Amino acid sequence: MSGLRLAQRLKSTRGQDVKVYLFGPGVALGEGKDPAIKGVLEDLRGAEVPVQACPANVTQMNLDEKLITGFGIELRPAGEVLVELVDDGYQVIGV
């Protein structure tokens, strides 16, 4: 929750170029089952902050892929995304 809210605030209050990647147990947040998490995911979408998640983790945790992608979360492999972010000059922050 804190990482998602941080991303939303960095975008809305500072205009930072922010992207969110859900990995490991964090991919479960993408289902938006908790009302607070659902609200933050909607805020991120409204702020045009891209949110992506690891498809392998979604499968490993038996999560509902359609529910996750229904929140506008794109599924992309972790290695591919992290290399791309670093190559593009993003600072990776894990929370």
MDAnalysis code that builds the backbone (N, CA, C; Angstrom):
import MDAnalysis as mda
import numpy as np

u = mda.Universe.empty(285, n_residues=95, atom_resindex=np.repeat(np.arange(95), 3), trajectory=True)
u.add_TopologyAttr("name", ["N", "CA", "C"] * 95)
u.add_TopologyAttr("resid", np.arange(1, 96))
u.add_TopologyAttr("resname", ["MET", "SER", "GLY", "LEU", "ARG", "LEU", "ALA", "GLN", "ARG", "LEU", "LYS", "SER", "THR", "ARG", "GLY", "GLN", "ASP", "VAL", "LYS", "VAL", "TYR", "LEU", "PHE", "GLY", "PRO", "GLY", "VAL", "ALA", "LEU", "GLY", "GLU", "GLY", "LYS", "ASP", "PRO", "ALA", "ILE", "LYS", "GLY", "VAL", "LEU", "GLU", "ASP", "LEU", "ARG", "GLY", "ALA", "GLU", "VAL", "PRO", "VAL", "GLN", "ALA", "CYS", "PRO", "ALA", "ASN", "VAL", "THR", "GLN", "MET", "ASN", "LEU", "ASP", "GLU", "LYS", "LEU", "ILE", "THR", "GLY", "PHE", "GLY", "ILE", "GLU", "LEU", "ARG", "PRO", "ALA", "GLY", "GLU", "VAL", "LEU", "VAL", "GLU", "LEU", "VAL", "ASP", "ASP", "GLY", "TYR", "GLN", "VAL", "ILE", "GLY", "VAL"])
u.atoms.positions = np.array([
    [0.814, -1.186, 0.000],
    [0.000, 0.000, 0.000],
    [0.867, 1.263, 0.000],
    [1.918, 1.268, 0.830],
    [2.746, 2.479, 0.923],
    [3.457, 2.776, -0.392],
    [3.931, 1.747, -1.079],
    [4.606, 1.959, -2.362],
    [3.653, 2.480, -3.429],
    [2.440, 1.955, -3.438],
    [1.450, 2.413, -4.408],
    [1.073, 3.864, -4.145],
    [0.859, 4.193, -2.874],
    [0.487, 5.564, -2.521],
    [1.648, 6.525, -2.805],
    [2.879, 6.086, -2.542],
    [4.044, 6.913, -2.851],
    [4.094, 7.232, -4.337],
    [3.894, 6.240, -5.169],
    [3.906, 6.457, -6.621],
    [2.830, 7.453, -7.027],
    [1.636, 7.298, -6.471],
    [0.531, 8.195, -6.800],
    [0.848, 9.626, -6.368],
    [1.425, 9.796, -5.199],
    [1.740, 11.141, -4.705],
    [2.895, 11.778, -5.465],
    [3.908, 10.985, -5.805],
    [5.017, 11.532, -6.595],
    [4.523, 12.064, -7.931],
    [3.569, 11.367, -8.511],
    [3.004, 11.798, -9.794],
    [2.124, 13.036, -9.605],
    [1.209, 12.986, -8.637],
    [0.219, 14.056, -8.506],
    [0.778, 15.335, -7.883],
    [1.687, 15.224, -6.927],
    [2.171, 16.429, -6.251],
    [3.488, 16.967, -6.807],
    [4.263, 16.095, -7.438],
    [5.568, 16.525, -7.946],
    [5.715, 16.383, -9.458],
    [4.721, 15.765, -10.086],
    [4.785, 15.598, -11.532],
    [5.888, 14.652, -11.995],
    [6.316, 13.757, -11.099],
    [7.386, 12.817, -11.434],
    [6.911, 11.795, -12.464],
    [7.828, 11.334, -13.285],
    [7.560, 10.255, -14.238],
    [7.687, 8.948, -13.457],
    [6.557, 8.345, -13.133],
    [6.510, 7.192, -12.248],
    [5.877, 6.004, -12.961],
    [6.425, 4.826, -12.699],
    [5.840, 3.565, -13.164],
    [5.833, 2.601, -11.993],
    [4.840, 1.723, -11.954],
    [4.725, 0.752, -10.865],
    [4.813, -0.646, -11.455],
    [5.614, -1.487, -10.794],
    [5.715, -2.888, -11.196],
    [5.472, -3.754, -9.971],
    [4.466, -4.615, -10.055],
    [4.140, -5.531, -8.959],
    [4.838, -6.864, -9.198],
    [5.573, -7.313, -8.172],
    [6.391, -8.510, -8.302],
    [6.268, -9.332, -7.030],
    [6.440, -10.638, -7.138],
    [6.354, -11.513, -5.974],
    [4.970, -11.425, -5.363],
    [4.881, -11.474, -4.026],
    [3.580, -11.431, -3.365],
    [2.794, -10.160, -3.687],
    [3.497, -9.110, -4.097],
    [2.842, -7.849, -4.424],
    [1.857, -7.936, -5.573],
    [1.985, -8.951, -6.418],
    [1.046, -9.066, -7.539],
    [-0.376, -9.287, -7.043],
    [-0.531, -9.845, -5.841],
    [-1.869, -10.075, -5.291],
    [-2.613, -8.760, -5.075],
    [-1.889, -7.669, -4.897],
    [-2.532, -6.358, -4.757],
    [-3.312, -6.000, -6.017],
    [-2.852, -6.525, -7.139],
    [-3.479, -6.225, -8.424],
    [-4.902, -6.713, -8.555],
    [-5.319, -7.624, -7.686],
    [-6.708, -8.080, -7.733],
    [-7.655, -7.045, -7.132],
    [-7.118, -6.096, -6.351],
    [-7.929, -5.024, -5.788],
    [-9.020, -5.493, -4.848],
    [-8.784, -6.579, -4.144],
    [-9.813, -7.121, -3.242],
    [-10.012, -6.252, -2.002],
    [-8.959, -5.606, -1.549],
    [-9.044, -4.689, -0.417],
    [-9.539, -3.339, -0.945],
    [-10.594, -2.770, -0.365],
    [-11.134, -1.496, -0.864],
    [-10.097, -0.373, -0.909],
    [-9.194, -0.326, 0.067],
    [-8.166, 0.714, 0.081],
    [-7.210, 0.546, -1.094],
    [-6.801, -0.694, -1.360],
    [-5.909, -0.967, -2.489],
    [-6.628, -0.667, -3.799],
    [-7.870, -1.066, -3.893],
    [-8.669, -0.786, -5.090],
    [-8.708, 0.715, -5.350],
    [-8.882, 1.501, -4.296],
    [-8.908, 2.957, -4.441],
    [-7.594, 3.520, -4.944],
    [-6.485, 3.002, -4.423],
    [-5.165, 3.469, -4.866],
    [-4.932, 3.080, -6.323],
    [-5.317, 1.865, -6.707],
    [-5.158, 1.448, -8.104],
    [-5.971, 2.352, -9.036],
    [-7.163, 2.722, -8.593],
    [-7.982, 3.638, -9.396],
    [-7.347, 5.023, -9.462],
    [-6.763, 5.485, -8.344],
    [-6.057, 6.770, -8.339],
    [-4.865, 6.746, -9.295],
    [-4.122, 5.635, -9.297],
    [-2.970, 5.508, -10.197],
    [-3.426, 5.558, -11.653],
    [-4.502, 4.857, -11.949],
    [-5.025, 4.858, -13.321],
    [-5.451, 6.276, -13.701],
    [-6.122, 6.966, -12.782],
    [-6.563, 8.332, -13.037],
    [-5.404, 9.293, -13.232],
    [-4.297, 9.022, -12.545],
    [-3.102, 9.857, -12.669],
    [-2.224, 9.433, -13.841],
    [-2.684, 8.438, -14.584],
    [-1.960, 7.909, -15.742],
    [-0.584, 7.356, -15.374],
    [-0.530, 6.686, -14.219],
    [0.687, 5.989, -13.804],
    [0.559, 4.552, -14.291],
    [1.444, 4.116, -15.190],
    [1.368, 2.741, -15.676],
    [1.682, 1.743, -14.559],
    [0.854, 0.714, -14.475],
    [1.072, -0.347, -13.494],
    [1.192, -1.657, -14.265],
    [2.258, -2.386, -13.968],
    [2.500, -3.681, -14.602],
    [2.742, -4.713, -13.513],
    [2.586, -5.980, -13.863],
    [2.801, -7.067, -12.908],
    [3.420, -8.259, -13.612],
    [4.073, -9.079, -12.813],
    [4.742, -10.274, -13.327],
    [3.725, -11.381, -13.609],
    [3.595, -11.802, -14.867],
    [2.636, -12.853, -15.192],
    [2.987, -14.196, -14.559],
    [4.275, -14.474, -14.390],
    [4.673, -15.747, -13.765],
    [4.203, -15.792, -12.314],
    [4.315, -14.669, -11.601],
    [3.844, -14.617, -10.218],
    [2.333, -14.743, -10.144],
    [1.629, -14.162, -11.088],
    [0.170, -14.283, -11.137],
    [-0.212, -15.757, -11.256],
    [0.465, -16.462, -12.144],
    [0.199, -17.886, -12.344],
    [0.583, -18.698, -11.110],
    [1.771, -18.443, -10.573],
    [2.259, -19.186, -9.410],
    [1.338, -19.037, -8.202],
    [0.719, -17.875, -8.066],
    [-0.135, -17.609, -6.911],
    [-1.611, -17.901, -7.189],
    [-1.876, -18.460, -8.385],
    [-3.257, -18.787, -8.787],
    [-4.204, -17.591, -8.662],
    [-3.738, -16.438, -9.122],
    [-4.551, -15.228, -9.065],
    [-5.410, -15.104, -10.315],
    [-6.419, -14.286, -10.233],
    [-7.352, -14.075, -11.329],
    [-6.777, -13.050, -12.314],
    [-6.210, -13.552, -13.410],
    [-5.568, -12.691, -14.405],
    [-6.541, -11.652, -14.962],
    [-7.789, -12.045, -15.210],
    [-8.771, -11.117, -15.774],
    [-9.104, -10.001, -14.794],
    [-9.134, -10.309, -13.518],
    [-9.387, -9.290, -12.505],
    [-8.235, -8.291, -12.470],
    [-7.022, -8.796, -12.542],
    [-5.832, -7.943, -12.510],
    [-5.773, -7.056, -13.750],
    [-5.918, -7.633, -14.913],
    [-5.862, -6.823, -16.139],
    [-7.074, -5.896, -16.245],
    [-8.164, -6.241, -15.571],
    [-9.340, -5.385, -15.546],
    [-9.081, -4.054, -14.858],
    [-8.084, -3.998, -13.993],
    [-7.684, -2.751, -13.345],
    [-6.706, -1.969, -14.220],
    [-6.489, -2.440, -15.443],
    [-5.577, -1.746, -16.343],
    [-4.126, -2.123, -16.116],
    [-3.895, -3.200, -15.385],
    [-2.539, -3.648, -15.101],
    [-2.082, -4.552, -16.234],
    [-0.978, -4.179, -16.836],
    [-0.410, -4.970, -17.931],
    [0.494, -6.046, -17.359],
    [0.422, -7.235, -17.893],
    [1.286, -8.331, -17.453],
    [2.490, -8.435, -18.378],
    [3.691, -8.246, -17.777],
    [4.940, -8.351, -18.527],
    [5.990, -9.007, -17.645],
    [6.854, -9.840, -18.233],
    [7.880, -10.533, -17.451],
    [8.819, -9.572, -16.710],
    [9.140, -9.934, -15.469],
    [9.955, -9.085, -14.598],
    [11.305, -8.723, -15.203],
    [12.021, -9.717, -15.712],
    [13.349, -9.439, -16.266],
    [13.303, -8.421, -17.384],
    [12.345, -8.571, -18.249],
    [12.175, -7.656, -19.382],
    [11.898, -6.226, -18.893],
    [10.974, -6.095, -17.952],
    [10.586, -4.771, -17.468],
    [11.706, -4.103, -16.684],
    [12.332, -4.832, -15.765],
    [13.369, -4.220, -14.943],
    [14.574, -3.772, -15.761],
    [14.976, -4.567, -16.731],
    [16.085, -4.166, -17.606],
    [15.698, -2.909, -18.393],
    [14.488, -2.887, -18.892],
    [13.999, -1.737, -19.654],
    [13.973, -0.472, -18.782],
    [13.489, -0.588, -17.559],
    [13.431, 0.571, -16.669],
    [14.820, 1.119, -16.369],
    [15.752, 0.229, -16.048],
    [17.123, 0.659, -15.768],
    [17.749, 1.280, -17.009],
    [17.566, 0.656, -18.164],
    [18.109, 1.201, -19.410],
    [17.537, 2.585, -19.723],
    [16.278, 2.801, -19.322],
    [15.624, 4.092, -19.584],
    [15.942, 5.135, -18.509],
    [16.772, 4.757, -17.532],
    [17.213, 5.718, -16.514],
    [16.320, 5.835, -15.299],
    [15.368, 4.945, -15.148],
    [14.513, 4.992, -13.956],
    [15.289, 4.508, -12.737],
    [14.941, 5.047, -11.590],
    [15.472, 4.561, -10.325],
    [14.468, 3.556, -9.781],
    [14.932, 2.348, -9.509],
    [14.045, 1.299, -9.017],
    [14.001, 1.396, -7.492],
    [12.769, 1.556, -6.967],
    [12.563, 1.645, -5.517],
    [11.695, 0.474, -5.107],
    [12.160, -0.325, -4.190],
    [11.376, -1.444, -3.689],
    [10.817, -1.101, -2.328],
    [9.535, -1.295, -2.170],
    [8.916, -1.006, -0.878],
    [8.197, -2.246, -0.404],
])
